[in-house]
């Protein structure tokens, strides 16, 4: 994962932050035995997903890979895995 930029976008950070705040709200109201506040927190969690998706659609997320990029990544992973396998068998 360190070699990729998975999740390092404004859309991802914003969606996760809003969802985390909603999770905290829901947790507090669950302990306080206040169901309306709990469901409000769950609504904020869902709002985080909607906001993150909208930001990604607006171009603030990672672009989808095309077929050429997928093949190049697969070939690079195969090329680095083969020498390691050859060293262990020798």
C-alpha positions in Angstrom: 0.0 0.0 0.0 2.9 2.4 0.6 3.7 2.4 -3.1 0.2 3.6 -4.1 -1.8 6.7 -3.3 -4.8 4.7 -2.2 -7.0 7.0 -0.1 -4.7 10.0 -0.3 -7.3 12.3 -1.9 -9.4 15.2 -0.6 -12.6 13.1 -1.4 -11.3 10.2 0.7 -10.2 12.3 3.7 -13.4 14.3 3.7 -15.7 11.3 3.5 -13.8 9.4 6.2 -13.7 12.4 8.5 -17.4 13.0 8.3 -18.1 9.3 8.7 -15.9 9.2 11.8 -17.6 12.1 13.4 -21.0 10.4 12.7 -19.6 7.2 14.3 -18.6 9.2 17.4 -22.0 10.9 17.6 -23.8 7.6 17.3 -21.6 6.0 19.9 -22.2 8.8 22.5 -26.0 8.7 22.0 -26.0 4.9 22.1 -24.3 5.0 25.5 -26.7 7.8 26.6 -29.7 5.6 25.5 -31.0 8.3 23.2 -32.2 6.5 20.0 -33.0 9.6 18.0 -29.4 10.9 18.5 -28.0 7.5 17.6 -29.9 7.5 14.3 -28.8 11.0 13.7 -25.2 9.9 14.0 -25.9 7.0 11.6 -27.3 9.6 9.2 -24.0 11.6 9.5 -22.1 8.4 8.7 -24.1 7.9 5.5 -23.7 11.5 4.7 -19.9 11.0 4.8 -20.2 8.4 2.1 -22.4 10.6 -0.1 -20.1 13.6 0.3 -17.0 11.5 -0.5 -18.7 10.0 -3.6 -19.8 13.5 -4.7 -16.3 14.9 -4.3 -14.9 11.9 -6.3 -17.4 12.6 -9.0 -16.3 16.2 -9.0 -12.8 15.1 -9.8 -11.3 15.3 -6.3 -10.7 11.5 -6.1 -8.3 9.2 -7.9 -9.0 8.7 -11.6 -9.9 5.2 -12.7 -7.1 3.2 -14.2 -7.2 2.4 -17.9 -6.4 -1.1 -19.3 -2.8 -0.1 -20.2 -2.0 1.0 -16.6 -3.5 -2.3 -15.2 -1.4 -4.4 -17.5 1.8 -2.4 -16.8 1.2 -2.8 -13.0 0.6 -6.5 -13.4 3.7 -7.1 -15.5 5.8 -5.1 -13.0 4.5 -7.2 -10.1 5.2 -10.4 -12.0 8.7 -9.3 -12.9 9.6 -8.4 -9.3 8.1 -11.7 -8.0 10.0 -14.0 -10.4 13.6 -13.2 -9.2 12.7 -13.7 -5.6 11.3 -17.1 -6.4 14.4 -18.0 -8.4 16.7 -17.1 -5.4 14.8 -19.2 -2.9 15.0 -22.3 -5.2 18.8 -22.0 -5.7 
